[in-house]
């Protein structure tokens, strides 16, 4: 595609990320995600200096959402590991309630993103009381995860690519 002078767009990146993600090729999916973020086609999630970070996944696909979060968490732990006393914050992730979801699978992001974080990453997520379109990853949960073997296993999935 690039050889012909065509630049990938959001649709192209979403398709490539989904194929890699569905095949369990998370490093390749993350590499494509980072490339799209560098072109400002997708948001980059990072911690903010004050307040509780709120990462909004509205309008993103399942695979892209999962890879953006994976990149953010890997970056946070990598950054925190370079400091003597890392500090973590609660993080709110907005998936939406799935009210605009068409199809038999129902609210895709609301159900599948926390499932990915739990089953693949080993992270503990909790629903935000009174808002089924959000979940939280507490600072305590993130701290425990960063020092656990679950984080080590998750990081291995991405070891063949360089840090952002």
C-alpha positions in Angstrom: 0.0 0.0 0.0 2.7 2.5 1.0 4.7 1.4 -2.1 1.9 2.8 -4.2 2.0 6.1 -2.4 -1.2 5.4 -0.3 -1.3 6.1 3.3 -3.3 3.9 5.7 -6.3 5.6 7.3 -8.4 4.8 10.4 -10.3 2.1 8.6 -7.1 0.4 7.3 -5.5 0.5 10.8 -8.6 -0.8 12.5 -8.7 -3.7 10.1 -5.1 -4.6 10.5 -5.2 -4.2 14.3 -8.3 -6.5 14.5 -6.7 -9.2 12.4 -3.7 -9.3 14.6 -5.7 -9.0 17.8 -8.1 -11.8 16.8 -5.1 -14.0 16.0 -3.5 -13.3 19.4 -0.7 -11.5 17.7 -0.7 -8.7 20.3 2.8 -7.3 19.6 1.9 -6.8 15.9 -1.5 -5.3 16.9 0.2 -2.9 19.3 2.8 -1.9 16.7 0.0 -0.9 14.3 -1.8 0.9 17.1 1.3 2.9 18.0 1.8 3.8 14.3 -1.8 5.1 14.1 -1.4 7.0 17.4 1.8 8.6 16.0 -0.3 9.8 13.0 -2.9 11.1 15.5 -5.6 8.7 14.1 -6.2 7.4 17.6 -5.9 9.0 21.1 -2.9 8.3 23.4 -3.9 7.5 26.9 -1.5 8.6 29.6 -1.7 9.7 33.2 -2.5 13.3 34.0 -0.7 15.4 36.6 -3.9 16.1 38.6 -7.2 14.5 39.0 -8.4 11.0 38.0 -7.6 10.1 34.4 -10.7 9.3 32.4 -9.9 7.4 29.2 -12.8 7.4 26.7 -13.1 4.6 24.3 -16.3 5.8 22.5 -16.1 5.3 18.8 -13.2 2.9 19.0 -13.2 -0.8 18.0 -12.7 -3.6 20.6 -9.2 -4.5 19.3 -8.1 -0.9 19.1 -9.5 -0.1 22.6 -7.7 -3.1 24.1 -4.4 -2.2 22.4 -4.6 1.5 23.4 -5.1 0.4 27.0 -2.3 -2.2 26.8 0.1 0.4 25.5 -1.0 2.9 28.3 -0.6 0.3 31.1 2.8 -1.0 29.7 4.0 2.6 29.5 2.8 3.5 33.0 4.5 0.5 34.6 7.7 1.1 32.5 7.8 4.8 33.5 7.0 4.0 37.2 9.6 1.3 37.3 12.3 3.9 36.5 11.5 5.8 39.7 12.3 4.8 43.2 8.8 5.2 44.6 6.3 4.8 41.8 2.9 6.3 42.4 -0.2 5.1 40.7 -3.6 6.7 40.3 -7.1 5.3 39.9 -8.1 5.3 36.2 -11.6 5.5 34.9 -12.2 3.9 31.5 -15.3 5.0 29.7 -16.7 2.3 27.3 -20.2 3.7 27.0 -23.4 1.8 27.9 -23.7 0.3 24.5 -27.0 2.0 23.7 -25.9 2.6 20.1 -24.7 -0.9 19.6 -26.4 -2.8 16.8 -26.1 -6.5 16.5 -26.7 -9.6 18.5 -23.6 -9.3 20.7 -24.9 -6.3 22.7 -22.6 -3.7 24.2 -19.2 -4.8 22.9 -16.7 -2.5 24.7 -18.6 -2.6 28.0 -18.3 -6.4 28.1 -15.1 -7.3 26.2 -12.6 -4.6 27.2 -12.7 -5.5 31.0 -12.7 -9.2 30.0 -9.5 -8.6 27.9 -7.8 -6.7 30.8 -8.7 -9.5 33.2 -8.1 -12.6 31.1 -5.1 -11.5 29.0 -3.5 -8.9 31.2 -4.5 -10.2 34.7 -5.7 -6.7 35.7 -8.6 -6.3 38.2 -11.3 -3.9 37.0 -14.4 -2.8 38.9 -17.6 -1.3 37.6 -18.3 2.3 38.5 -21.4 2.3 40.7 -24.3 4.0 39.1 -22.7 4.0 35.6 -22.5 0.8 33.7 -20.7 2.5 30.9 -17.5 2.9 33.0 -15.1 0.8 35.0 -12.2 1.7 37.2 -8.8 0.3 37.8 -7.8 1.4 41.2 -4.3 2.6 42.1 -4.0 -0.3 44.5 -5.0 -2.8 41.9 -2.4 -1.3 39.4 0.3 -1.4 42.1 -0.3 -5.0 42.9 -0.4 -5.9 39.2 2.9 -4.1 38.5 4.7 -6.2 41.0 3.0 -9.5 40.0 3.9 -12.3 37.7 0.7 -11.5 35.8 2.3 -8.2 34.6 5.4 -10.2 33.6 3.4 -12.6 31.6 1.5 -9.7 29.9 4.7 -7.8 29.1 6.1 -10.9 27.4 3.3 -10.8 24.9 4.8 -7.5 23.6 8.5 -8.1 24.1 9.5 -8.1 20.5 8.6 -4.5 20.0 10.3 -1.4 21.4 8.8 0.8 24.1 7.0 3.9 23.1 
